Each structure stands twice: as structure tokens, then as C-alpha cells.
């Protein structure tokens, strides 16, 4: 049975609010030195509203990503309490942070596609420049 449209709309609104509030906290309220510069890319709220997955893109290498994830997981109790206070709600879902590598993967895919395109042009030029075979 499909979920009613109003419930889906409400869940999306709550997820957007979580994204904004957590983004503000990441900009300057969390003082853990492990947390590298990062931003929220997406928030996925479970249909029941009991859990929430926050995807975060980190500016840095893999060690900074791991340290940032560790710092965010340590600070999630503080984040939940701040969201509860700011939004004025009774229940805040359990937060889980995950590193979003989609931007890096997109860059890598574009690089690989660019290489393939160059290779294709090079081979086309090589076959096009060859003199036609004598009959």
C-alpha cells in the first residue's frame, strides 16, 4: 500500500530541516578537532521516523574522512539534543553519519570517460590518416 502523500511531504520537510540545522552545526558549533571542513549532502529519514542517516562530504583525504566520521559519531548525542531544542520536538531520530563520496566518484568517472574519449579520437585520427588500401 503506498504511503499517503502528506506523510511523505512531512518526512521530506523534517529531513530538510535536519539538513539545515546539522549544516549550521558543522559550520562552527562543533569544536572537535577531528572534524574536518565538511557539509551535509543528504539526509534520509526512515519511514517510521526512528532513524536518520546523514550523508556528509568531507574536504580532504581518506584519513580526514575517517577522523571526521569518528568525531561526528562521538558528537551525535550533542547534535540530537540541539535539534530537539531548536525544533521543539519530543522525538529526534537516532542519527547515523556516513561519508558521501559521490562527488569524488563523479570526478573519477569524468576523468575515465575523458581518457576513453581521447583514446577514441586518437584511434579515429590514426585510422583516418592511413592511406586507403590498394585494390
C-alpha positions in Angstrom: 0.0 0.0 0.0 1.5 3.4 -1.0 2.3 5.8 1.8 0.0 8.8 2.0 1.3 11.9 0.3 1.0 14.1 3.4 3.2 11.8 5.4 5.9 11.8 2.7 5.8 15.5 2.5 6.1 15.9 6.2 9.1 13.4 6.3 10.8 15.4 3.5 10.3 18.7 5.4 11.7 17.2 8.5 14.7 15.8 6.6 15.3 19.3 5.1 15.2 20.9 8.5 17.6 18.4 9.9 19.9 19.0 6.9 19.9 22.8 7.6 20.4 22.5 11.3 23.2 20.0 11.1 24.8 22.0 8.4 24.8 25.1 10.7 26.4 23.0 13.4 29.1 21.7 11.1 30.0 25.2 10.1 31.1 26.3 13.5 29.3 24.9 16.6 31.1 21.5 16.7 34.6 22.2 18.0 36.0 18.7 17.9 39.4 18.9 16.2 38.8 15.6 14.4 36.1 17.1 12.3 37.5 18.5 9.0 35.6 21.0 6.9 32.6 19.2 5.6 29.0 19.8 4.6 25.7 17.8 4.6 24.8 16.4 1.2 21.7 14.5 2.0 19.5 13.4 4.9 17.4 10.2 4.7 14.7 9.8 7.3 13.4 6.3 7.8 9.6 5.8 7.1 8.9 5.3 10.8 10.9 8.3 11.8 13.0 6.4 14.3 16.3 6.7 12.5 18.0 9.1 10.2 21.1 8.8 8.0 23.1 11.9 7.4 25.5 11.9 4.4 28.4 14.2 4.8 31.0 15.2 2.2 34.5 15.9 3.6 37.1 18.2 2.1 40.2 16.1 2.4 41.7 12.7 2.0 40.6 9.3 3.4 42.3 9.7 6.8 40.5 13.0 7.3 37.2 11.4 6.3 37.7 8.6 8.8 38.6 11.1 11.6 35.6 13.3 10.7 33.3 10.3 10.8 34.7 9.3 14.2 34.2 12.9 15.5 30.7 13.1 14.2 29.7 9.8 15.7 31.0 11.0 19.0 29.1 14.2 18.8 25.8 12.8 17.7 24.3 13.0 21.2 25.0 16.7 21.3 23.6 17.1 17.7 20.4 15.3 18.7 19.9 17.5 21.8 20.5 20.7 19.8 18.0 19.6 17.2 15.5 18.7 19.9 16.0 22.2 21.5 15.9 24.2 18.2 12.9 22.4 16.6 10.9 22.0 19.8 10.0 18.4 19.1 9.7 15.5 21.5 11.3 12.8 19.5 14.5 13.2 17.5 15.5 10.1 15.5 18.7 8.2 16.1 21.4 9.8 13.9 23.9 7.9 11.8 26.6 9.7 9.9 28.1 8.4 6.6 30.7 9.8 4.3 29.3 10.7 0.9 31.9 10.0 -1.8 29.6 10.6 -4.7 31.4 13.9 -5.8 34.8 12.2 -5.8 33.4 9.2 -7.7 31.8 11.6 -10.2 35.2 13.3 -10.7 36.9 10.0 -11.2 34.2 8.8 -13.7 34.6 12.0 -15.7 38.3 11.6 -15.8 38.0 8.0 -17.0 35.4 9.0 -19.7 37.7 11.8 -20.8 40.6 9.4 -21.2 38.4 7.0 -23.2 37.2 9.8 -25.5 40.8 10.9 -26.1 41.8 7.3 -26.9 38.8 7.0 -29.3 39.7 10.3 -31.1 43.4 9.2 -31.3 42.5 5.9 -32.9 40.0 7.5 -35.2 42.7 10.0 -36.3 45.1 7.2 -36.8 42.8 5.1 -39.0 41.6 8.2 -40.8 45.1 9.3 -41.7 46.2 5.9 -43.1 46.1 5.8 -46.9 43.4 3.6 -48.4 44.4 0.0 -49.2 45.2 -0.7 -52.8 42.8 -3.0 -54.6 
